[in-house]
Amino acid sequence: MTVAALLPLRSGAVDRGKQVMVSQSEPAARLLDTVENAIWAADGQAADKPVYVLYSTECAWSKRLYDDTRGLAGKVQLRWIPVAGGTAGSVVAARDAASIAGAFGGRGPRVVDVAAAQRGLAYNQGVMDSINYQMRPYDRSSTFAFPTLVYRTSKGVKLVAGNPRNLAALPGEVLPQPATMPTPSGVALSSHPLSLVNSRNLPKWSHRQARPVVFHAAPSPQAPPIDDLDKDLLVPVSGIVGTTGWIEVAPWGPGKRKAYVHDPVMARMATLEFRVRPQGGQWQARDTVQVREFPDAEAPVLETLGPGERYQRRGVVERGGDVWEQIVLYADGTPGYVRR
């Protein structure tokens, strides 16, 4: 079974002003970590009271929020996370209050490294996707879009979809925290283009774990989680990220945004070099043997066969001093490998 579409990004909030409070410590910490490590630009001096805003530079509601919050400059610090818009790249590049104002006015400063800005926007797109993903247990309408506010309160981490109905009450809600924090990890994770290797042997990826496996917005455990995949479902593989053990997949289809899953064994199998020498005839198990997905001792086991079981032989592979029989394991022609 193939996953066709998992998590489309919404471009506008349906229920503007909708509020969700995440009070459980672990989900709240994960949510706050997601926005803290986005590529944001600070607006206002009260850094001990940060409010994170995911937005588009071309969204009228986001512009209205910007205009309406000019009186909050000394009471909270708005940390704007640009996700979309023609001038959003200038905010990602400069990360200052002037770039926020200029982008809303359609006059963002010239971006020197356009490719780096685009990678930053793609990372922030992953943050927006992660908000919708993390909110599924609380609200499955996926209406957290532009603008969405995220901030810490005495009761937990609060999300507001759309413009808050009472901005004057916002400073009193935001829980103070240390004013200084390290550079968001999104800056480093998007600073360089990925080095992708062609997936020679793995057109689609799946797993056999009991619990769903999480996809990330970038090939790092620090990157925000954006979706997950159940056991035995398949997603197309678009590349292998060097020798890091990360696999780039395309859960939403060709040409759509990519996701990343950490699976060192299958990443190595995807680039495994071997040649099958054709050889026909019947293969018969002499003892109990394991049939593996690839001709490698670390490859996943597809089946365990008992003595006397017979299958059609398709070829032979010689690797590292070992000889592997390639057999037709399933009726659809799927091969398996047995070490001789």
C-alpha positions as CSV (number, residue, x, y, z in Angstrom):
1,M,0.0,0.0,0.0
2,T,1.3,3.4,-0.9
3,V,0.7,6.7,1.0
4,A,-0.4,9.3,-1.6
5,A,-1.0,12.4,0.5
6,L,-0.5,12.9,4.2
7,L,-0.5,16.5,5.3
8,P,-1.3,19.4,3.0
9,L,-0.5,22.9,4.2
10,R,-3.5,25.1,4.8
11,S,-3.3,28.7,3.6
12,G,-5.7,30.3,5.9
13,A,-7.3,29.7,9.3
14,V,-11.0,28.9,9.2
15,D,-11.9,29.7,12.8
16,R,-9.9,32.8,13.4
17,G,-9.0,33.3,17.1
18,K,-9.4,29.6,17.9
19,Q,-7.2,28.7,21.0
20,V,-5.7,25.4,22.1
21,M,-3.8,24.9,25.3
22,V,-1.2,22.1,25.4
23,S,-0.8,21.5,29.1
24,Q,1.0,18.1,29.2
25,S,4.7,18.7,29.8
26,E,6.2,16.6,27.0
27,P,4.0,17.7,24.1
28,A,4.2,21.3,25.3
29,A,8.0,21.2,25.4
30,R,8.2,19.6,22.0
31,L,5.9,22.3,20.5
32,L,7.8,25.1,22.1
33,D,11.1,23.6,20.9
34,T,9.7,23.5,17.3
35,V,9.0,27.3,17.2
36,E,12.1,28.3,19.2
37,N,14.3,26.6,16.6
38,A,12.5,28.0,13.6
39,I,14.2,30.8,11.6
40,W,12.6,33.8,13.3
41,A,13.1,37.6,13.4
42,A,12.7,39.5,16.7
43,D,10.3,42.5,16.9
44,G,10.3,44.3,20.2
45,Q,12.6,44.5,23.2
46,A,10.9,42.3,25.8
47,A,12.9,39.2,25.0
48,D,11.9,37.5,28.2
49,K,8.3,37.4,27.0
50,P,8.5,35.9,23.5
51,V,5.5,35.2,21.3
52,Y,6.2,33.2,18.1
53,V,4.2,34.1,15.0
54,L,4.0,31.9,11.9
55,Y,2.9,34.0,9.0
56,S,3.0,35.0,5.3
57,T,4.3,38.3,4.3
58,E,1.4,38.6,1.8
59,C,-1.3,37.6,4.3
60,A,-3.7,40.5,5.0
61,W,-4.5,39.0,8.5
62,S,-0.8,38.8,9.3
63,K,-0.3,42.4,8.2
64,R,-3.2,43.4,10.4
65,L,-1.6,41.6,13.4
66,Y,1.6,43.4,12.7
67,D,-0.1,46.8,12.7
68,D,-2.2,46.0,15.7
69,T,0.8,45.0,17.8
70,R,2.8,48.1,17.4
71,G,1.8,49.2,20.9
72,L,3.2,45.9,22.4
73,A,6.8,46.6,21.6
74,G,7.9,47.1,25.2
75,K,5.6,44.4,26.6
76,V,6.3,41.3,24.6
77,Q,8.8,40.3,21.9
78,L,7.1,39.0,18.7
79,R,9.3,36.5,16.9
80,W,8.0,36.4,13.4
81,I,8.5,33.1,11.5
82,P,8.1,33.7,7.8
83,V,6.7,30.7,6.0
84,A,5.5,32.1,2.6
85,G,5.2,35.3,0.6
86,G,7.2,37.0,-2.1
87,T,9.3,39.0,0.4
88,A,9.6,36.3,3.1
89,G,13.1,35.4,2.0
90,S,14.3,38.8,3.1
91,V,13.1,38.2,6.7
92,V,14.8,34.8,6.8
93,A,18.1,36.4,5.5
94,A,18.2,39.5,7.8
95,R,16.3,38.3,10.9
96,D,15.6,41.8,12.2
97,A,12.7,44.1,12.9
98,A,13.5,46.3,9.8
99,S,13.2,43.3,7.5
100,I,9.8,42.4,9.0
101,A,8.4,45.9,8.4
102,G,9.9,46.1,4.9
103,A,8.5,42.8,3.9
104,F,5.0,43.7,4.9
105,G,5.4,46.8,2.8
106,G,6.6,44.9,-0.2
107,R,10.0,46.4,-0.1
108,G,12.1,43.8,1.7
109,P,15.9,44.3,1.4
110,R,17.8,42.6,-1.4
111,V,18.7,39.0,-0.6
112,V,22.3,38.2,-1.4
113,D,22.1,34.4,-1.1
114,V,18.7,33.5,-2.6
115,A,19.2,29.8,-2.4
116,A,20.0,30.0,1.3
117,A,16.9,32.0,1.9
118,Q,14.8,29.5,0.0
119,R,16.2,26.7,2.2
120,G,15.3,28.7,5.2
121,L,11.8,29.2,4.0
122,A,11.5,25.5,3.3
123,Y,12.6,24.8,6.9
124,N,10.0,27.2,8.2
125,Q,7.4,25.5,6.0
126,G,8.3,22.3,7.9
127,V,7.7,24.1,11.2
128,M,4.2,25.1,10.0
129,D,3.6,21.5,8.9
130,S,4.8,20.3,12.3
131,I,2.3,22.6,14.1
132,N,-0.5,20.9,12.2
133,Y,1.0,17.5,12.9
134,Q,1.5,18.0,16.6
135,M,-2.0,19.5,17.0
136,R,-3.7,16.3,15.7
137,P,-4.5,15.0,19.2
138,Y,-6.1,18.3,20.1
139,D,-7.7,19.5,16.8
140,R,-7.8,17.6,13.5
141,S,-9.2,20.5,11.5
142,S,-5.7,21.6,10.4
143,T,-6.7,25.2,10.6
144,F,-3.5,26.4,12.2
145,A,-2.2,28.7,9.4
146,F,-1.5,32.4,9.0
147,P,-1.0,33.9,11.4
148,T,-0.6,31.3,14.2
149,L,0.7,32.5,17.6
150,V,2.6,30.2,20.0
151,Y,3.7,31.2,23.5
152,R,4.2,29.8,27.0
153,T,1.7,30.5,29.7
154,S,1.4,29.5,33.4
155,K,-1.0,26.7,32.2
156,G,1.1,25.3,29.3
157,V,1.9,26.3,25.7
158,K,-0.9,28.1,24.0
159,L,-1.7,28.3,20.3
160,V,-4.0,30.9,18.7
161,A,-5.1,30.3,15.2
162,G,-5.6,33.7,13.5
163,N,-5.6,37.1,15.2
164,P,-6.3,37.1,19.0
165,R,-9.5,38.8,19.9
166,N,-8.0,40.7,22.8
167,L,-4.4,41.7,22.1
168,A,-4.3,43.9,25.2
169,A,-4.4,40.8,27.4
170,L,-1.6,39.1,25.6
171,P,1.4,40.5,27.7
172,G,-0.3,39.3,30.9
173,E,-0.7,35.8,29.5
174,V,2.9,35.3,28.4
175,L,5.1,33.5,31.0
176,P,8.5,35.1,31.4
177,Q,11.5,33.0,30.6
178,P,15.3,33.6,30.2
179,A,15.8,36.5,27.7
180,T,18.8,34.9,26.0
181,M,18.8,31.6,24.0
182,P,21.1,30.0,21.5
183,T,20.8,30.5,17.8
184,P,17.9,28.5,16.4
185,S,19.0,25.2,15.1
186,G,17.0,25.8,11.9
187,V,19.7,28.4,10.9
188,A,22.4,25.7,10.8
189,L,20.2,23.0,9.4
190,S,19.3,25.1,6.4
191,S,22.7,26.8,5.9
192,H,24.0,24.3,3.2
193,P,22.3,22.4,0.4
194,L,21.9,18.7,0.9
195,S,24.3,16.2,-0.7
196,L,22.0,13.6,-2.1
197,V,23.0,10.2,-3.5
198,N,20.8,8.2,-5.9
199,S,18.9,5.4,-4.3
200,R,20.1,2.6,-6.5
201,N,18.2,-0.3,-4.9
202,L,15.4,1.3,-2.8
203,P,12.5,2.9,-4.9
204,K,10.2,2.9,-1.9
205,W,10.7,2.8,1.9
206,S,8.7,1.1,4.6
207,H,9.2,-0.2,8.1
208,R,8.1,-3.2,10.2
209,Q,8.1,-1.5,13.6
210,A,5.0,-1.8,15.7
211,R,4.8,2.0,16.3
212,P,4.6,4.6,13.6
213,V,8.0,6.1,12.5
214,V,8.3,9.9,12.4
215,F,9.3,11.9,9.4
216,H,11.3,15.1,10.0
217,A,11.4,18.4,8.0
218,A,15.2,18.1,7.6
219,P,17.7,15.2,8.0
220,S,18.3,15.7,11.7
221,P,16.6,14.7,15.0
222,Q,16.6,18.4,15.8
223,A,14.3,19.1,12.9
224,P,10.6,19.4,13.5
225,P,8.5,16.2,13.2
226,I,6.0,16.7,10.3
227,D,4.2,13.3,10.0
228,D,4.6,9.6,10.6
229,L,4.1,6.3,8.8
230,D,2.5,3.1,10.0
231,K,4.0,-0.4,9.6
232,D,4.2,-1.8,6.1
233,L,3.0,1.3,4.3
234,L,5.3,2.5,1.4
235,V,6.5,5.9,0.4
236,P,8.7,6.8,-2.6
237,V,12.4,7.4,-2.0
238,S,13.9,10.4,-3.7
239,G,17.5,10.2,-2.4
240,I,19.9,9.2,0.3
241,V,21.6,12.0,2.3
242,G,25.2,11.1,2.0
243,T,26.5,8.7,4.6
244,T,24.3,10.1,7.4
245,G,21.8,7.2,7.5
246,W,19.0,9.6,6.5
247,I,16.6,8.8,3.6
248,E,14.8,11.5,1.7
249,V,11.2,10.5,0.9
250,A,8.3,12.0,-1.1
251,P,5.2,11.2,0.9
252,W,3.1,13.8,-0.8
253,G,4.0,12.8,-4.4
254,P,6.5,13.9,-7.0
255,G,7.4,17.6,-7.1
256,K,6.0,18.1,-3.6
257,R,7.9,18.9,-0.4
258,K,10.2,16.2,0.9
259,A,10.5,14.5,4.3
260,Y,13.3,12.7,6.0
261,V,13.5,9.4,8.0
262,H,16.6,8.0,9.8
263,D,17.2,4.4,8.9
264,P,20.9,3.7,8.6
265,V,20.6,0.1,7.5
266,M,18.2,0.8,4.7
267,A,20.1,3.9,3.7
268,R,23.2,1.6,3.2
269,M,21.1,-1.0,1.4
270,A,19.9,1.7,-1.0
271,T,23.4,2.3,-2.2
272,L,24.7,-1.2,-2.0
273,E,26.8,-2.2,-5.0
274,F,26.3,-5.7,-6.4
275,R,25.8,-7.5,-9.7
276,V,23.5,-10.4,-10.3
277,R,24.9,-13.1,-12.5
278,P,21.9,-14.9,-14.2
279,Q,21.5,-18.5,-13.3
280,G,18.4,-20.6,-13.6
281,G,17.1,-23.8,-12.1
282,Q,15.5,-24.7,-8.8
283,W,16.9,-23.7,-5.4
284,Q,16.1,-25.9,-2.4
285,A,16.8,-25.2,1.3
286,R,18.9,-27.8,3.0
287,D,18.4,-26.4,6.5
288,T,16.3,-23.6,8.0
289,V,17.5,-20.4,6.3
290,Q,16.7,-16.7,6.3
291,V,15.8,-15.0,3.1
292,R,17.0,-11.3,3.1
293,E,15.9,-8.3,1.1
294,F,19.4,-7.7,-0.2
295,P,22.6,-9.7,-0.5
296,D,24.0,-8.5,2.8
297,A,24.1,-9.9,6.3
298,E,22.5,-6.7,7.8
299,A,19.6,-6.6,5.3
300,P,16.1,-7.2,6.7
301,V,14.8,-10.7,6.8
302,L,11.8,-11.2,4.4
303,E,11.1,-14.9,5.2
304,T,12.4,-17.9,7.2
305,L,12.3,-21.1,5.1
306,G,12.4,-24.7,6.3
307,P,14.4,-27.6,5.0
308,G,13.2,-28.9,1.6
309,E,11.3,-25.7,0.5
310,R,11.9,-25.0,-3.2
311,Y,11.9,-21.7,-5.2
312,Q,13.0,-20.7,-8.7
313,R,16.6,-19.5,-8.8
314,R,17.2,-16.2,-10.8
315,G,20.9,-15.6,-10.3
316,V,23.9,-15.5,-8.1
317,V,25.7,-12.6,-6.3
318,E,29.3,-12.6,-5.1
319,R,30.1,-9.9,-2.5
320,G,33.0,-9.7,0.0
321,G,33.8,-13.4,-0.3
322,D,30.2,-14.5,0.2
323,V,28.0,-16.0,-2.4
324,W,24.2,-15.3,-2.4
325,E,21.5,-17.1,-4.3
326,Q,18.8,-14.8,-5.7
327,I,15.5,-16.6,-5.7
328,V,12.0,-15.5,-6.7
329,L,10.4,-15.3,-3.3
330,Y,6.9,-14.1,-4.1
331,A,4.4,-14.5,-6.9
332,D,4.8,-10.9,-7.9
333,G,8.4,-11.6,-8.8
334,T,10.0,-10.0,-5.7
335,P,13.5,-11.5,-5.2
336,G,15.1,-12.6,-2.0
337,Y,18.7,-13.5,-1.2
338,V,20.0,-16.6,0.6
339,R,23.7,-16.9,1.6
340,R,25.2,-20.1,0.2
